[in-house]
Amino acid sequence: MALTFDTRYPSIDDLRNKAQKRIPKFAFEYLDGGCNEDVNLLRNTSELREVQLKPNYLKNHHGSSLKTKLFGIEYDAPVGIAPIGLQGLIWPNSPEILAKAAFNHNIPFILSTVSTSSIERIGELTEGKAWFQLYHPAEDTLRDDLIKRAAEAECPVLVILCDVPTFGFRPRDIRNGLAMPPKMSIKNVLQVLGKPSWALNTLKYGQPNFETLKPYMPKGLDLKQLGKFMDHTFSGRLNEAKIKPIRDMWKGKLVLKGVANEVDVEEAIRLGIDGVIVSNHGGRQLDAGESTIKPLERITAKYGDKIEVMIDSGLRSGPDIARAMASGAKFTFMGRSFMYGVSALGNKGGDHTISILKTQLLQVMEQLCCETVEDFPNHLIKTN
Ligand SMILES: Cc1cc2nc3c(=O)[nH]c(=O)nc-3n(C[C@H](O)[C@H](O)[C@H](O)COP(=O)(O)O)c2cc1C
């Protein structure tokens, strides 16, 4: 096994530990935390890890490939970078670092409406390969303008989000007075002073801003004003009336993210949606919800041949990707893992994180005697 990454950080846990040392506490807690008591945050990973796979050691093996076809596009691995809001607050310039790394490794990068780079900049960096995640605007004119900009940036896939009818209740962010730009209370200044590389990079790239939304918003909002702006600019709860015009307008593939049960998948199919991401926002919205591996198993069994079913939330390794694929997912996404990588290693973090995940996943495939990603389900050990 040729190791092409910095061998001091061979796991996502190593990157998380390093990230915690390098970025201010308010930024790390925003990235790392779940909602309420973190029950579903922890359950996502622990229940996924109950999935077990069987190896076939005596079968002939002709080599393994991570190549994965999704929506007619061939990607180099079945994993993509999930959309993250306020990305540049966690690590300066991180959307561009991750988008470029995704482009170089030929995997999808999804830009959030509330990330800190614009659709146009990310479209240019990825030569039109990035996906765009749309928070649903309250005004039709804003919705249409954002969709038009995503089409002009040549995004192949538009992702709409159904799991944010309200903002998650996140005690750490409430205590930290999370704001955009960060509020420089004495507590936060002390935290920043202890993290010189984050502070220097923030000076270099400037205060993070919602670049895609800049044309529509007033400057310098604190958390309270930001909440108000978001509340009146976006109407989180999706329904048929909101999805239909988007489906009519968007000529590319349309994906619904945040699906957590079969009823919503049935509705998505009826509305002409091309794919769903089974997701609970990384345990940041409903602490009393299920881990994503549970509905994934039910959804792929019932609808796997009718719609592309993808998953995120709680994946932290190559074996985790393998577990999800064996359980029927066509593709996987990760949010925090890539942000830990870029926070830990800066410009090299995206490339490093993708490299360790690819290396780990390939090792699992060789161990299982799994030659293609479509073969993963044949290695699932059914426990009930
Ligand atoms: C700090 C943070 C910000 C996020 N912001 C967004 C967002 O703006 N839009 C979105 O669709 N999902 C957002 N998510 C959810 C991720 O896209 C993804 O569903 C989640 O991170 C997956 O779980 P994981 O972090 O355990 O991999 C965010 C997640 C985190 C951790």
The ligand as an SDF file (V2000), in Angstrom:
LIG
                    3D

 31 33  0  0  0  0  0  0  0  0999 V2000
  -20.5770   23.2820   10.6940 C   0  0  0  0  0  0  0  0  0  0  0  0
  -21.6050   22.6820    9.7920 C   0  0  0  0  0  0  0  0  0  0  0  0
  -22.3350   23.5130    8.9340 C   0  0  0  0  0  0  0  0  0  0  0  0
  -23.2700   22.9530    8.0420 C   0  0  0  0  0  0  0  0  0  0  0  0
  -23.9230   23.7560    7.1500 N   0  0  0  0  0  0  0  0  0  0  0  0
  -24.7470   23.2110    6.2270 C   0  0  0  0  0  0  0  0  0  0  0  0
  -25.3470   24.0060    5.2050 C   0  0  0  0  0  0  0  0  0  0  0  0
  -25.1260   25.2030    5.1110 O   0  0  0  0  0  0  0  0  0  0  0  0
  -26.1540   23.3750    4.3160 N   0  0  0  0  0  0  0  0  0  0  0  0
  -26.4090   22.0340    4.3580 C   0  0  0  0  0  0  0  0  0  0  0  0
  -27.1330   21.4990    3.5160 O   0  0  0  0  0  0  0  0  0  0  0  0
  -25.8610   21.2630    5.3220 N   0  0  0  0  0  0  0  0  0  0  0  0
  -25.0280   21.8060    6.2310 C   0  0  0  0  0  0  0  0  0  0  0  0
  -24.4250   21.0170    7.1750 N   0  0  0  0  0  0  0  0  0  0  0  0
  -24.6710   19.5710    7.1570 C   0  0  0  0  0  0  0  0  0  0  0  0
  -23.6740   18.8660    6.2380 C   0  0  0  0  0  0  0  0  0  0  0  0
  -23.9060   19.1930    4.9010 O   0  0  0  0  0  0  0  0  0  0  0  0
  -23.7630   17.3440    6.3810 C   0  0  0  0  0  0  0  0  0  0  0  0
  -25.1000   16.9370    6.2350 O   0  0  0  0  0  0  0  0  0  0  0  0
  -23.2240   16.8540    7.7240 C   0  0  0  0  0  0  0  0  0  0  0  0
  -22.0640   17.5610    8.0880 O   0  0  0  0  0  0  0  0  0  0  0  0
  -22.9070   15.3740    7.6270 C   0  0  0  0  0  0  0  0  0  0  0  0
  -22.4790   14.8680    8.8400 O   0  0  0  0  0  0  0  0  0  0  0  0
  -20.9340   14.6780    9.2490 P   0  0  0  0  0  0  0  0  0  0  0  0
  -20.4240   16.0380    9.5760 O   0  0  0  0  0  0  0  0  0  0  0  0
  -21.0280   13.7930   10.4200 O   0  0  0  0  0  0  0  0  0  0  0  0
  -20.2200   14.0690    8.0640 O   0  0  0  0  0  0  0  0  0  0  0  0
  -23.4940   21.5520    8.0570 C   0  0  0  0  0  0  0  0  0  0  0  0
  -22.7650   20.7390    8.9300 C   0  0  0  0  0  0  0  0  0  0  0  0
  -21.8250   21.2860    9.7750 C   0  0  0  0  0  0  0  0  0  0  0  0
  -21.0120   20.3680   10.6570 C   0  0  0  0  0  0  0  0  0  0  0  0
  1  2  1  0
  2  3  1  0
  2 30  2  0
  3  4  2  0
  4  5  1  0
  4 28  1  0
  5  6  2  0
  6  7  1  0
  6 13  1  0
  7  8  2  0
  7  9  1  0
  9 10  1  0
 10 11  2  0
 10 12  1  0
 12 13  2  0
 13 14  1  0
 14 15  1  0
 14 28  1  0
 15 16  1  0
 16 17  1  0
 16 18  1  0
 18 19  1  0
 18 20  1  0
 20 21  1  0
 20 22  1  0
 22 23  1  0
 23 24  1  0
 24 25  2  0
 24 26  1  0
 24 27  1  0
 28 29  2  0
 29 30  1  0
 30 31  1  0
M  END
$$$$
